[in-house]
Amino acid sequence: MMKFSKLLCACMAVFALSAAVPAAQAADNVIRVGTDATFPPMEFVKDGKRTGFDIELMEALAKNMGKKIQWVDIDFKGLIPGLISNRFDIAASAIYMTDERRKVVNFSDPYYRGGLAVLVRRDDQSIKVPDDLNRGKKVSVQVGTKSVAYLKDNFPGVERVEVEKNQAMFDLLATGRVNAAVTGRPAAVEYARTQPLVRVLDKGLTTELYGFAMRKSDTELAQQLNRALQTLRVNGTYTALTDKWFGKSE
């Protein structure tokens, strides 16, 4: 409740600021999309270019809608305030569709199923299941994500180490300065694939749905986005992208 109160106060402050300062406007054929491109395989920068599942899916959706995208880079914790203050029109950054967030923004239809997972070092045999974290383990989490509140509410014995960037969370684990990291399963699996020193616990913490966030007033945009998403599911584009970024399902 305290976390939501802080979020609500922050959003009220954003509303006040946006009322006082004219918001930037995009051209009719342009959608401004905010993202924190530090979360492979969902969104990240490679060779100086944004890429990833969310990036390519949003590009395909915009094309289907007859729109072009103007990307706005922003830290994850600034996505919802930035959306409300009209810095951009859509937040596309592996955002869980939580009840708390639904109080201040609208979401598209779900576009991918994920959940919180636990990363640990392979040489640490003291953590075999998530409950082992409660034995005073140090766990890195990214601020602004569900991981922070989830650990606080469900793992009181954990010593949380909160960092600004996703990569910093992984770096703390790789160098042994924390015992574990909690993040979205797609990112956890991708990091473990490229970093042989770590592994993902088989048992996850939650099951979550990802959605694209929009302002509550932008109902027409939400309808257009959902229609485009349905079209991509029917014409095979969506399946091609999930196969590319996550592998073909059995």
N, C-alpha and C positions, 0 to 999 in steps of 0.2 A: 504494500500500500504506500509506503514511504517513497519507494522508487517511482511509482506512478505519479505521486504528488509532485515530485521534483520534475518529472517529465511534463506534467500538465502546466506547472509554473513556467517552465522554459518555453513551452509552446505558446502560452499566453503572452509572454514577453515578446516572442517572435511576432505574434499577431499585432501587438502594439507597434512594434518597429516597422512592420510592413505597411501599416496604416499611415505611418508618418513619412515613409520614404517610398516613392514610386517604384514599383517592381519592374525588373527588366522584362521586356516582352519579346517573344519569338515570332518569326514570320509564320504565316498560316501553314506553310508546307514544312515547317521545322518543328521537331519535338526535342526539347532539351531534357537530357537524361543524366541524372547524377549517379555516380558510382565510386566505390573505393576499390580500385583495380589492384588489390594486393592479396587476392584470395583464390589462387589457382585450385582447381581448374575452372572455377566459375567466372572470375574476371581477374586479369593480371596483365602486365606489360611485358612484351617480348620483342626484342630488337626495336625498341622505341615505339611500339604500337600496341594498343589495347587489343586483347584477344580473350578467348575463353567462352564457355557455354553461354553465360548470360549475355555477353557482348554480341556473339553471333546470332543468338536467338532474337535479341532486341533489334538488331540490324534487319533480320528477316521479317520481323513483325512490322517494322517501320516501312519497309519496301512494299509489303502487302497493303499497307494503309495509304500508300502514295506519299509518304513523308520521308524527310531526311533527318538525321540525328545530329544534334549538337551536344557532344559529350561534356559533362562538367565533373571534374575530379574533386573529390571531397572525402575527408575522413568518415569512417562508418558512423561514428557517433553524431555527425552533423547531417546525416541524410534526411531524417524526419524534420528537424527544424528548417533545413534548407528547402525542403519540399513545401512546407507550409508557408515560408516567406517568399515563395515564388521564384527562387533562384533557378529552379528547373521544374519540369512538368511530371516526370516519372523518376522514381528511385529504383534502380535495377542493380542490386548488389547482394544477391543471396540472402534476402531478408525473410526471416520467418514470419508467418502470418499469425501473430499472437493476439490474444484478446486485448492486451494492453495497447498495442499499436493500433488496433482497429478503433479504439476510442478517439483517435486523432487523425487517422488517414483511412482511405479506402484501399482495397487490394483488388488486383485482377483475379481471375480464376487461378487456382494453383497450377504451377507449371512444372514443379519437380518435387519429389519426396526425399527428404533428408532427415537429419536429426543430429543431436550432439553425440560426439564420440570422444574416447579417451586415448591419447597418445602417450606412450611410455618408452623409455630406453630398453633395448633388448637385453642389456646386461643387468637390468634391475628386476630381479625375481620376486621382490616384495610386493609387487602390484600385479595380481592375476585377474581380479575382478574389480569393478568400480568401487565397491564398498571398501576396498583396501585403502582408498584415498583418504578415508576418514581417520586414519591413524596418523594424523599430524603431517600429512604429505604436503609439500609445496606444489601448487598447481598454477600454471600461467594461463591467463585468459585475456581476451581483448576487450577493452572498455567499450560500452555501448552495445554489446552483444548479449544474447540470452544466457550465455555461459556464466556471466557474473552473478546474476540473481539466482540462477538455478543452483549453483554451488552454495551460495549463501543460505538458501532455503532448505536444501536437501543434504548438504555435506558440511555440517557445522565444525567438524574436526579438521577441515582443510584450511591450510594457510594460502589464501589467494594472492597471486602476484599479478597485478593488473598492468597491462601495457597498452600503448596506443596503437601499435601496428601488429598485424597478423604475423609478419616475419619475425618480429622481436619475440613473440610468444614461442615460436619454433626454435629460435636461436637459444633461448634460455634452456630449453629441453636438450637440445643437441650438445650443449656445453656442460650439462649436468648441474646447472644452477637451480633447476626445479626438478621435481620427480615426475611430473606429468604436464600435459597441456590438454585443455578441453576446447573443442571447436567443432564445426560442422563436419559430418562424416566425409563428404566429397573431398574437402580440403585435407582432412586427416589422411585419407587413403592416398591422395596424390603426393603428399609430403613423404609418407612412409615409402612410397614407390621409388622416390628419388634419393632418400636418405636411409641407407641400410642400418644405421645405428638405432632406429626407432621402429616401433610396431604399433598397430591399432588393436585395442582390446576387442575381442569378438562381441562382447556384450555392450550394446550402446546405452546411452542415458535416456534419450527421448526419441520420438518419431515426430518430425515436423514437416510442414508444407511450405515451400517457397512461393512468394508472390511478388508482383511488381506493385509498388506503392504509388498512390496518386492522392491529390487533394480531394476531400469529400465533395467539393463543389463540381469537380470535373467528371460528372456522370457520363457525358457523351464520349469523352476520351476513353473511359473505362469500357464502355460498350464497344467502341471501335477496336480496342486492344483485344478484348475477349473474342470478338468475331474473327480477328486476324489469327489469334492463337488457335481457334477451332479449325480454321482453314489450313494452317500449317500441320495440324495433327492429321487432317484428312488427306492432304496431298503428299505426305511422306517427309516433308522438310523437318518436322520435329523429330521423327525417329532417326533420320540421318544425323542430326546434331547430337542426340543422346548417344548414338552408337559411336560417333567420333570422339566425344569427350569422356564417356564413361564405359565404353565397350558394349558389345552386343549382349543383350539379356539372353539367358538360357531359354 
